[in-house]
Amino acid sequence: MDKGWETLQRLFNKRSSFPRSVEELKKRARALCKDHPEWLQEVKANLDNSPELSSSEDEEQEEEEEQEDDILDFCPDMVYDHVTDRQGQDQRGPDVEQLPPLFPRRLPRPRVFRTQLVLDQISDRKIIDDYRLSRTAIYELYQEIREDIDPTTARSHAVPGIVKLLTVLQFLATGTFQHVLGGNSGVDQSTVSRHLTQVLRALKKCARKHIAFPMGVEEHRKIKTGFFKIAGMPNVLGAIDCTHVAFTPPADQEMQYRNRKMGYSLNVQAVCDASLKILDVVTRYPGSCHDSYILSNSALGRKFAEGRIAQGWLLGDAGYGSKTWLLTPIPIPRSDAEKRYNESHISTRCTIERTFGVLKSRFRCLHISGGSLQYSPEKVADIVLVCCMLHNIALRHNLDIDIDIVVPPELDITPLATGSDVSRGNAVRRQVIREWFSQPREAL
């Protein structure tokens, strides 16, 4: 008799709430038939017409409860057919009795979508604190990259492009871990990771629009004027230096990225103007590379060396070798003119130190206090490049960060460059000292 119940069970095998056992199935059917005695009467009538179960006249009448058990054990298919037939009548009109299903379907669990960031609901001050850009700057940036980050479909509650951008800006600004950031932005950790890759790729495409060394005569004149106003250093087209950005490298590349302080980092070269705007940045070199090596292999260094940028020079620290287009401080100044030159050089070159300080204060993901970045070298390089671009955008919108920069003492680093280039560079430096620093600046 259990075979009939197993057949009925297979009919419901796609229902998530179907009983796990035949006994549970029987129990439910009996309870339902007791609530609807008219079903049971119909089953009894069918059994009375069955030749196999017709009772002899001499057989004692069984108790009603046992008879119901026999009926239910023998004809589960009839119970199923009766229920499905009755339920099929529900669509015929409102007067038909609404019968409960024999095995009710489990209600689907509704998906819960967390509230996502809405820029219009945040104050201007909090926007700058959280994202390091103003409302206007964020919307302008979004318009530049929206084709690359907006979802291609409106289905499945796809994350809007502006939310992706805000999520990445918050990560760059705060350096918080992804799971904390995911809770604040309404998306989970894996989604944040995908957004970071997508948005970084989109921002990198437009980075050169915001970071480019000027080549025009009028642009050069403005840069030189800005530097000269600081401490009287003439013809300066930029201050250059390198800074380290800590990250955790792959295990098989640790020696390559180990810097002189025994940490792991990228050595990032940047050139800035007097207003702290980044004019050029190189992010691909490991921490073990010397500053002068990065400069000599950079595109900007080759332009200066080939004479494509003339009538001006860069200011670098003692780690660089003196060149005709790169002025470095005098290691041991003896005359008053040399001392005045060094003082002017340090004050003017401080702009690059201040630029690095503002950059890392604005985007804490680059600062050592935020811990090492846990990404591949390529992605860390993209993060640095994007932060430099966002730094320039913030300056253009007059979003300054006031910090006190302590000029570090010159490190005793032996320059890699030697030979005729250094000799010619020293000659240019002596000429600058003679023409511009032989007398106190007030007397000029």
C-alpha positions in Angstrom: 0.0 0.0 0.0 2.9 2.3 0.5 3.6 2.2 -3.2 0.7 4.6 -3.9 2.0 7.1 -1.4 5.4 7.0 -3.0 3.8 7.7 -6.3 2.0 10.7 -4.8 5.3 11.8 -3.3 7.0 11.9 -6.7 4.2 14.0 -8.0 5.2 16.7 -5.5 9.0 16.2 -5.7 9.5 19.7 -7.1 7.8 21.4 -4.1 10.3 22.7 -1.6 7.9 22.1 1.3 7.0 18.5 0.4 7.3 16.0 3.3 10.6 14.2 3.7 9.0 10.8 4.4 6.0 8.7 3.4 4.8 8.7 7.0 4.7 12.5 7.2 2.9 12.5 3.9 0.2 10.2 5.2 -0.2 12.3 8.4 -0.8 15.4 6.4 -3.3 13.8 4.1 -5.3 12.3 7.0 -5.5 15.6 8.7 -6.6 17.4 5.6 -9.3 14.7 4.8 -10.7 15.0 8.4 -11.1 18.8 7.7 -13.0 18.0 4.5 -15.2 14.9 5.1 -16.8 15.3 1.7 -13.5 14.1 0.2 -13.6 11.0 2.3 -17.2 10.2 1.3 -16.2 10.3 -2.3 -13.3 8.0 -1.6 -15.5 5.5 0.2 -18.0 5.5 -2.7 -15.2 4.5 -5.0 -14.0 1.8 -2.7 -17.5 0.4 -2.4 -17.5 -0.1 -6.2 -14.1 -1.9 -6.1 -14.4 -5.7 -6.4 -11.1 -6.2 -4.6 -12.2 -4.5 -1.5 -15.9 -5.3 -1.3 -16.7 -6.8 2.1 -18.4 -10.1 2.5 -21.7 -10.1 4.3 -20.1 -12.2 7.1 -17.3 -9.7 7.7 -17.6 -7.6 10.7 -17.9 -3.9 10.3 -14.5 -2.2 11.0 -14.3 0.8 13.1 -14.6 4.1 11.3 -11.1 5.2 12.2 -9.5 2.0 10.9 -11.6 2.2 7.7 -10.3 5.7 7.1 -6.8 4.5 7.5 -7.3 1.7 5.0 -8.9 4.1 2.6 -6.0 6.6 2.9 -3.4 3.8 2.6 -5.0 2.4 -0.5 -5.9 5.4 -2.7 -3.6 8.4 -2.3 -3.9 9.1 -6.0 -7.6 9.7 -5.6 -6.9 12.2 -2.8 -4.3 14.0 -5.0 -6.6 14.1 -8.0 -9.5 15.4 -5.9 -7.4 18.2 -4.5 -5.9 19.3 -7.8 -9.2 19.1 -9.5 -10.8 21.3 -6.8 -7.9 23.8 -6.9 -8.3 24.0 -10.7 -11.8 25.3 -10.2 -10.5 28.3 -8.2 -10.1 30.2 -11.5 -13.7 29.5 -12.6 -15.4 32.1 -10.5 -15.4 33.8 -7.1 -18.2 31.6 -5.7 -16.2 28.5 -5.7 -14.8 27.5 -2.3 -11.1 28.3 -1.9 -9.5 25.1 -0.7 -6.1 24.9 0.9 -3.4 23.1 -1.0 -2.5 19.6 0.1 1.1 20.6 0.4 1.5 24.4 0.5 4.4 25.9 -1.4 7.1 27.6 0.6 7.0 31.4 0.1 10.1 32.7 -1.6 12.4 34.7 0.6 12.5 38.3 -0.5 15.9 39.7 -1.5 17.1 42.5 0.7 19.0 45.4 -0.9 20.9 47.6 1.4 20.6 51.4 1.1 23.3 52.7 -1.2 25.1 56.0 -1.1 23.1 59.0 -2.4 25.3 62.1 -2.8 22.4 64.6 -2.6 21.7 63.5 1.0 25.2 64.3 2.3 26.4 67.8 3.4 29.1 69.5 1.5 31.5 69.3 4.4 31.0 65.6 4.8 31.5 65.0 1.1 34.9 66.6 1.2 35.8 64.8 4.4 34.8 61.4 3.1 35.8 61.6 -0.6 38.4 64.5 -0.6 36.5 66.1 -3.5 33.7 68.6 -3.7 30.2 67.7 -4.9 30.9 69.5 -8.2 34.3 67.9 -8.7 32.8 64.4 -8.1 30.0 65.0 -10.7 32.5 66.3 -13.2 34.7 63.3 -12.7 31.7 61.0 -13.0 30.8 62.5 -16.4 34.3 61.8 -17.6 34.1 58.1 -16.9 30.4 57.2 -16.7 30.5 55.3 -20.0 33.1 52.9 -18.5 31.4 52.4 -15.1 27.7 52.7 -15.6 25.9 49.3 -15.6 24.9 48.0 -19.0 21.5 46.8 -17.7 18.8 48.2 -15.5 17.9 44.8 -14.2 18.9 42.9 -11.1 19.4 46.1 -9.1 22.7 46.8 -10.8 25.0 49.2 -8.8 24.9 52.7 -10.3 28.1 54.1 -11.7 28.1 57.1 -9.2 27.9 54.6 -6.3 30.9 52.7 -7.7 32.9 56.0 -8.0 32.0 57.1 -4.5 33.0 53.7 -3.1 36.4 53.9 -4.7 36.9 57.5 -3.6 36.1 56.6 -0.1 38.6 53.7 -0.2 41.4 56.0 -1.6 40.6 58.7 0.9 40.3 56.6 4.1 42.4 53.5 3.3 39.8 51.5 5.2 39.5 47.7 4.7 37.1 46.6 2.1 34.6 44.9 4.4 34.2 48.1 6.5 33.9 50.1 3.3 31.3 47.7 1.9 29.1 48.2 5.0 29.1 52.0 4.5 28.4 52.0 0.7 25.7 49.4 0.7 27.7 46.7 -1.2 29.6 43.7 0.0 33.4 43.1 0.0 33.5 41.2 -3.3 31.5 43.9 -5.0 33.9 46.6 -3.7 36.8 44.7 -5.1 35.3 44.5 -8.6 34.3 48.2 -8.4 37.9 49.1 -7.5 39.3 47.4 -10.6 36.7 48.8 -12.9 36.9 52.4 -11.6 40.7 52.4 -11.5 40.8 51.3 -15.1 38.4 54.0 -16.1 40.2 56.8 -14.2 43.6 55.7 -15.5 42.4 56.2 -19.1 41.9 60.0 -18.4 44.9 60.4 -16.1 47.0 62.1 -18.7 44.4 64.7 -19.2 45.1 65.9 -15.7 48.8 65.1 -15.3 51.0 66.4 -18.1 54.3 68.3 -18.2 53.7 71.7 -20.0 55.6 72.3 -23.1 54.5 75.8 -24.1 56.7 78.9 -23.6 53.9 80.8 -21.7 53.3 77.8 -19.4 57.0 77.6 -18.7 57.1 81.3 -17.8 54.2 81.0 -15.3 56.0 78.0 -13.6 59.3 79.9 -13.4 57.6 82.9 -11.9 55.9 80.8 -9.3 59.1 79.2 -8.1 61.1 82.4 -8.2 58.6 84.1 -5.8 59.4 81.4 -3.2 63.1 82.1 -2.6 64.6 83.7 -5.7 65.6 80.5 -7.5 65.6 81.3 -11.3 64.4 79.3 -14.3 62.9 76.4 -12.3 60.5 74.3 -14.3 59.8 71.8 -11.5 60.9 70.2 -8.2 61.6 66.5 -8.4 61.8 63.7 -5.8 60.7 60.2 -5.1 58.5 58.8 -2.4 57.8 55.2 -1.3 54.3 53.7 -1.2 54.2 50.6 1.0 52.6 47.4 -0.2 52.9 43.6 0.2 54.6 42.2 -2.9 54.4 38.6 -4.2 56.6 36.2 -2.3 58.8 35.6 -5.2 59.5 39.3 -5.8 60.3 40.5 -2.3 63.9 41.3 -2.9 63.0 43.4 -5.9 60.6 45.6 -3.9 62.7 45.9 -0.7 63.8 49.5 -0.1 66.8 50.8 1.8 64.7 50.9 5.0 64.1 47.1 4.6 60.4 47.6 3.8 58.5 46.7 0.7 57.3 49.5 -1.6 57.0 51.2 -5.0 59.4 54.0 -5.5 57.3 56.8 -7.1 58.9 59.7 -8.9 57.0 63.0 -9.2 57.6 66.5 -10.4 55.5 69.4 -9.2 55.2 73.2 -9.7 55.1 75.9 -7.1 51.4 75.4 -6.5 51.9 71.7 -5.6 50.4 70.6 -8.8 51.8 67.3 -10.0 53.3 67.8 -13.5 54.7 64.3 -14.1 54.6 61.0 -12.2 56.3 57.6 -12.7 54.8 54.7 -10.6 56.1 51.5 -12.1 59.5 51.1 -10.4 60.1 48.9 -7.3 61.5 50.2 -4.0 65.0 48.9 -4.6 65.5 51.3 -7.6 67.7 54.4 -7.0 66.0 57.8 -7.6 68.5 58.8 -10.3 68.0 55.6 -12.1 64.3 56.2 -12.3 64.9 59.7 -13.6 67.3 58.7 -16.3 64.9 56.0 -17.6 61.8 58.2 -17.4 60.3 59.9 -20.5 60.7 63.3 -18.8 64.3 62.7 -18.0 65.0 61.8 -21.7 63.3 64.9 -22.9 65.5 67.1 -20.7 68.6 65.1 -21.6 67.9 65.4 -25.4 67.3 69.2 -25.1 63.6 69.0 -26.0 62.9 71.1 -22.9 65.4 74.0 -22.8 65.8 77.3 -21.0 65.1 75.8 -17.5 65.9 73.1 -15.1 64.6 70.9 -12.3 65.5 71.0 -8.6 66.5 67.7 -7.0 68.1 66.6 -3.7 71.6 65.3 -3.2 70.6 61.8 -4.3 70.6 63.0 -7.9 73.8 63.8 -9.9 74.2 67.4 -10.9 73.2 67.9 -14.6 72.9 70.9 -16.9 69.1 70.6 -16.5 69.1 69.4 -12.8 70.3 71.6 -10.0 71.3 69.9 -6.7 72.5 71.4 -3.4 76.2 72.0 -2.7 77.3 69.2 -0.3 79.6 71.5 1.7 78.9 75.2 1.1 81.9 77.4 1.8 81.1 80.9 0.5 78.2 83.1 1.5 77.0 82.8 -2.1 76.9 79.0 -1.9 75.1 79.2 1.4 72.5 81.5 -0.1 72.1 79.2 -3.0 71.6 76.2 -0.7 69.0 78.1 1.4 67.1 79.1 -1.8 67.4 75.6 -3.2 66.0 73.9 0.0 63.1 76.4 0.3 62.2 76.0 -3.3 62.6 72.3 -3.5 60.4 71.9 -0.4 57.4 72.2 -2.7 57.8 68.5 -3.7 58.0 67.5 -0.1 54.9 69.4 0.6 53.2 67.9 -2.4 53.9 64.4 -1.1 52.7 65.3 2.3 49.4 66.7 1.0 49.0 63.8 -1.4 49.4 61.2 1.4 47.3 63.2 3.9 44.5 63.6 1.3 44.6 59.9 0.3 45.4 57.8 3.3 45.6 54.6 1.3 49.1 55.8 0.3 50.2 56.6 3.9 52.1 54.1 5.9 49.7 54.7 8.8 47.0 53.0 6.7 49.1 49.8 6.5 50.5 48.2 3.4 48.3 47.9 0.3 47.3 44.3 -0.3 47.3 44.4 -4.1 49.5 43.4 -7.0 52.3 45.8 -8.0 50.4 46.8 -11.1 47.2 47.7 -9.2 49.2 49.6 -6.6 50.8 51.6 -9.4 47.4 52.4 -10.8 46.2 53.5 -7.3 49.1 55.9 -7.0 48.5 57.3 -10.5 44.8 57.8 -9.8 45.5 59.5 -6.5 47.9 61.9 -8.2 45.2 62.7 -10.7 42.6 63.3 -8.0 45.1 65.5 -6.1 45.3 67.8 -9.2 41.6 67.9 -9.5 41.2 68.9 -5.9 43.7 71.7 -6.4 41.8 72.9 -9.4 38.7 73.2 -7.2 40.7 74.9 -4.4 40.3 72.1 -1.9 43.5 72.6 0.1 44.7 70.6 3.0 46.7 72.6 5.6 49.6 70.5 6.9 53.0 71.3 8.4 55.8 69.9 6.3 59.1 69.3 8.1 61.9 69.3 5.6 63.9 66.1 6.2 67.7 66.4 6.4 69.6 65.5 3.2 70.5 61.9 3.2 74.0 60.8 2.4 73.2 59.0 -0.8 75.9 58.7 -3.4 74.6 59.8 -6.8 74.8 57.2 -9.6 75.6 59.7 -12.2 79.3 60.5 -12.7 81.6 61.7 -15.4 81.2 64.5 -17.9 77.5 65.0 -17.2 78.2 65.8 -13.6 81.1 68.1 -14.5 78.9 70.1 -16.9 76.1 70.2 -14.3 78.5 71.6 -11.7 79.6 74.3 -14.1 76.0 75.3 -14.7 75.4 75.4 -10.9 78.5 77.6 -10.3 77.2 80.0 -13.0 73.8 80.2 -11.4 75.5 81.0 -8.0 77.7 83.6 -9.5 74.9 85.4 -11.4 72.1 85.1 -8.9 73.5 84.6 -5.4 76.7 86.5 -5.3 74.9 89.2 -3.4 72.1 89.0 -0.8 68.7 88.9 -2.5 67.6 92.3 -0.9 70.5 94.0 -2.7 69.4 92.7 -6.1 
